Amino acid sequence: MMRYDTGIKAIKQALEQGQIGNVTSAIVEWGSYLPGWHPWEDYRDGYAGTKNLGGGAVLTCSHEIDTARYLFGEN
């Protein structure tokens, strides 16, 4: 879903056109402040903030992981 964001698309285009140079490695960081992520609900009741419901980076940040793979490839 983030592949369609105008900022992500601009970064992808710049990478493909060599405007950034030859990228050989990347450090990607994303973060969320859970109490502010979904302010209409208590984060402690949702899956993102509850280990036994599957919370954590892999499930919660699947779109961010996909975006990194989209921008920089598999290797």
C-alpha positions as CSV (number, residue, x, y, z in Angstrom):
1,M,0.0,0.0,0.0
2,M,2.9,2.4,0.7
3,R,4.2,1.8,-2.8
4,Y,1.6,4.3,-4.0
5,D,2.6,7.1,-1.7
6,T,3.9,10.1,-3.7
7,G,7.0,10.4,-1.5
8,I,7.8,6.7,-1.8
9,K,7.2,6.8,-5.6
10,A,9.6,9.8,-5.8
11,I,12.3,8.0,-3.9
12,K,11.9,4.9,-6.1
13,Q,12.1,7.0,-9.3
14,A,15.3,8.8,-8.0
15,L,16.8,5.4,-7.2
16,E,16.0,4.0,-10.6
17,Q,17.3,7.0,-12.4
18,G,20.6,7.0,-10.5
19,Q,20.0,10.4,-8.9
20,I,21.0,9.1,-5.5
21,G,24.0,7.2,-6.9
22,N,24.7,3.5,-6.5
23,V,23.1,2.4,-3.3
24,T,25.0,-0.6,-1.8
25,S,23.4,-0.7,1.6
26,A,20.6,1.0,3.5
27,I,19.5,1.3,7.1
28,V,15.8,1.7,7.4
29,E,14.1,2.8,10.6
30,W,10.4,3.1,11.3
31,G,8.7,3.7,14.5
32,S,5.3,4.2,16.0
33,Y,4.2,5.5,19.3
34,L,1.5,3.0,20.1
35,P,-0.7,5.2,22.3
36,G,-0.9,7.7,19.4
37,W,-1.1,5.2,16.6
38,H,-4.9,4.5,16.9
39,P,-6.0,7.2,19.3
40,W,-9.6,6.0,19.2
41,E,-8.7,2.7,20.9
42,D,-6.6,1.4,23.7
43,Y,-3.4,0.0,22.2
44,R,-3.1,-2.5,25.0
45,D,-6.2,-4.3,23.7
46,G,-5.1,-4.5,20.1
47,Y,-2.8,-7.0,18.4
48,A,0.0,-4.5,17.9
49,G,0.6,-4.0,21.6
50,T,-0.1,-7.6,22.7
51,K,2.5,-10.3,22.2
52,N,0.0,-13.2,22.5
53,L,-2.2,-11.6,19.7
54,G,0.8,-11.5,17.4
55,G,1.9,-7.9,18.0
56,G,5.4,-6.8,17.1
57,A,7.4,-5.5,14.1
58,V,6.9,-8.3,11.7
59,L,3.1,-8.2,11.6
60,T,2.6,-4.6,12.6
61,C,5.1,-3.2,10.2
62,S,4.5,-5.5,7.2
63,H,3.9,-2.5,4.9
64,E,7.1,-0.8,6.0
65,I,9.1,-4.0,5.4
66,D,7.5,-4.3,1.9
67,T,8.4,-0.7,1.2
68,A,12.1,-1.3,2.0
69,R,12.1,-4.4,-0.2
70,Y,10.4,-2.4,-3.0
71,L,12.9,0.4,-2.8
72,F,16.1,-1.6,-2.3
73,G,15.4,-5.1,-3.5
74,E,15.8,-8.4,-1.9
75,N,19.6,-8.4,-1.4
